[in-house]
Amino acid sequence: SNLYKLYEQPHPKTCFMLASWPGIGDVSLTAARYLVEKLNAVEIGEIDPSSFFEPIGVIVKDNVAESPRFPESKFYYWQDDKGEKGLVLFIGEEQPSSKEYELVNCVLDAAQKLRVERVYSCAAAVTPIHHSEKPKVWGAATTPGLVSELSKYNVVLRGDLRIAGLNGLILGMVKERDIEGVCLLGEVPSYATQIANPKASLAV
């Protein structure tokens, strides 16, 4: 579809993706941005924002209005030196107020074009912990086999939960396409959901 553009199409032996949008505690976005920076991942594509977002308001600097700016939705890429393992990092600056399903479909169309075999997402697990405690990480996945893989990594398997927003929706949508999917949820204190929680991102 012409809703997204890829400037290059790498072909590593195996390719995973981390897809990320803002959410409670910005657990997901902080983790994804950290990885892009740490791995020096290269921008390899973007989604056309005008199909999903309406710009609202305007930024004025020194009394002069700037052009309306749309939230960015971009793909970044890193691979190991041997070109065997690839990692696509998708970062959406905002969750759209409608057309969420279409936007996630667009991300997954690009993922399949890049031959992504497994998609990770991150979210917040809102829980009554105190901010001084070390946050644990909860997990969910698209198959029982992946769930047992998670159990090797000290991930808390809570059984039943609901994951709100696009960071959750994508897990169900990769399942529709028979791509492996894993969601990691960093614990965030229930009284501090409005502020960024880098500790939860670090735990993830």
C-alpha positions in Angstrom: 0.0 0.0 0.0 1.1 3.6 -0.5 0.4 4.4 3.2 3.9 3.5 4.1 7.3 3.9 2.4 10.4 1.8 2.9 13.7 3.3 1.7 15.6 0.1 2.0 14.7 -3.6 2.4 17.4 -5.5 4.3 17.3 -9.4 4.2 18.8 -10.8 7.4 18.4 -14.5 8.2 16.0 -13.8 11.0 14.2 -10.5 11.7 12.3 -9.4 14.8 10.4 -6.2 15.3 9.6 -4.0 18.4 6.6 -1.8 17.7 6.0 1.0 20.0 3.5 3.8 20.8 3.1 6.1 23.8 1.1 4.7 26.7 0.9 4.7 30.5 4.3 5.6 31.9 5.7 5.7 28.4 7.1 2.3 29.1 7.1 1.3 25.5 8.3 4.5 23.8 11.2 5.0 26.3 12.4 1.4 25.7 12.2 1.7 21.9 13.9 5.2 21.7 16.6 3.9 24.0 17.2 0.9 21.6 17.3 3.1 18.5 19.9 5.4 20.2 21.9 2.6 21.8 22.1 0.5 18.6 22.5 3.4 16.3 19.6 2.1 14.3 19.0 3.7 10.9 15.7 5.1 9.7 14.4 2.9 6.9 10.8 4.0 6.4 7.8 5.8 7.6 4.0 5.8 7.5 2.2 8.7 5.9 0.6 10.5 8.9 -2.0 12.4 6.9 -4.0 9.2 6.5 -4.3 8.7 10.3 -3.9 12.0 12.0 -5.4 15.5 11.9 -3.0 18.2 13.0 -4.5 20.2 15.9 -3.2 23.6 16.9 0.1 25.1 15.9 3.5 25.8 17.4 4.5 29.5 17.6 8.2 30.3 18.1 9.2 33.9 18.6 5.7 35.0 17.7 6.0 33.3 14.3 3.7 30.3 13.5 5.4 27.1 12.2 3.7 24.8 9.7 1.3 22.3 11.2 3.3 19.2 12.2 1.9 15.7 12.0 2.9 13.0 14.6 5.7 10.8 13.0 5.4 7.0 12.6 8.8 5.7 11.6 10.7 2.5 11.0 14.3 2.0 12.1 16.7 -0.9 11.5 19.7 -2.5 13.1 21.5 -5.8 12.2 24.4 -7.7 13.7 27.8 -7.6 11.9 27.2 -11.0 10.2 23.9 -9.8 8.8 22.2 -12.8 10.4 19.9 -11.1 12.9 17.9 -8.0 12.1 15.8 -5.8 14.4 13.1 -3.4 13.1 12.1 -0.7 15.5 8.8 1.0 14.8 8.0 4.2 16.7 4.7 5.9 16.6 4.8 9.3 18.3 1.1 9.3 19.0 -1.8 6.8 19.0 -4.5 8.0 16.5 -7.9 8.9 17.8 -9.6 6.7 15.2 -8.4 4.2 12.5 -6.2 2.4 15.1 -6.9 -1.0 13.4 -5.8 0.4 10.0 -2.7 1.9 11.4 -1.6 -1.4 13.0 -2.4 -3.2 9.8 -0.1 -0.8 8.0 2.7 -1.4 10.4 2.2 -5.2 10.0 2.1 -4.9 6.2 5.6 -3.3 6.4 6.7 -5.9 8.9 5.7 -8.7 6.5 7.5 -7.0 3.6 10.6 -6.9 5.8 10.1 -10.7 6.6 9.6 -10.1 10.3 9.0 -13.4 12.1 8.3 -12.1 15.6 6.8 -8.8 16.8 7.4 -7.5 20.4 5.4 -4.8 22.0 5.7 -3.3 25.5 3.1 -1.8 27.8 2.5 -0.9 31.4 1.2 -3.3 34.1 -0.6 -0.9 36.5 -0.3 -2.4 39.9 -0.2 -1.2 43.5 3.6 -1.4 43.9 5.6 1.5 45.5 7.9 3.5 43.3 10.9 2.4 45.4 10.3 -1.2 44.5 12.0 -2.8 41.5 9.4 -3.2 38.9 8.8 -6.8 37.6 7.9 -7.6 34.0 4.7 -9.4 33.1 4.4 -11.2 29.8 1.8 -12.4 27.3 2.3 -14.1 23.9 0.4 -15.5 20.9 1.2 -19.2 21.5 1.7 -21.5 24.5 5.2 -22.2 23.2 6.2 -18.6 23.4 4.7 -18.3 26.8 7.0 -21.1 28.1 9.9 -19.3 26.4 9.0 -16.3 28.5 9.0 -18.3 31.7 12.8 -18.9 31.3 13.4 -15.1 31.6 11.9 -14.3 35.0 8.8 -12.9 33.4 5.6 -12.9 35.5 2.8 -14.9 33.9 -0.4 -13.5 35.4 -2.8 -15.6 33.3 -5.6 -13.2 32.4 -5.2 -9.5 31.6 -6.3 -6.8 29.3 -3.7 -4.7 27.4 -5.1 -1.3 26.4 -4.2 0.7 23.3 -2.1 -0.1 20.3 0.7 -1.7 22.3 -1.9 -4.3 23.2 -4.0 -4.4 20.0 -0.9 -5.3 17.9 -0.5 -8.6 19.8 -3.9 -9.8 18.8 -3.4 -8.6 15.2 0.0 -10.4 14.7 -1.9 -13.5 15.8 -4.4 -13.0 13.0 -1.5 -13.1 10.5 0.3 -16.1 12.1 3.3 -14.0 13.1 4.8 -14.7 16.6 4.0 -12.0 19.1 5.2 -11.2 22.6 4.1 -8.3 24.8 6.2 -7.4 27.8 4.6 -5.2 30.5 6.6 -3.2 33.0 5.0 -2.6 36.4 4.0 1.0 37.0 2.6 2.2 40.4 -1.1 2.8 40.1 -0.7 6.3 41.6 1.9 7.4 39.1 0.4 6.5 35.7 0.6 10.1 34.4 4.4 10.3 34.5 7.1 8.6 32.5 8.5 5.6 34.3 12.0 4.9 32.9 12.5 2.2 35.6 9.7 0.1 34.1 11.2 0.6 30.6 14.6 -0.5 31.9 13.0 -3.6 33.5 11.4 -4.5 30.1 
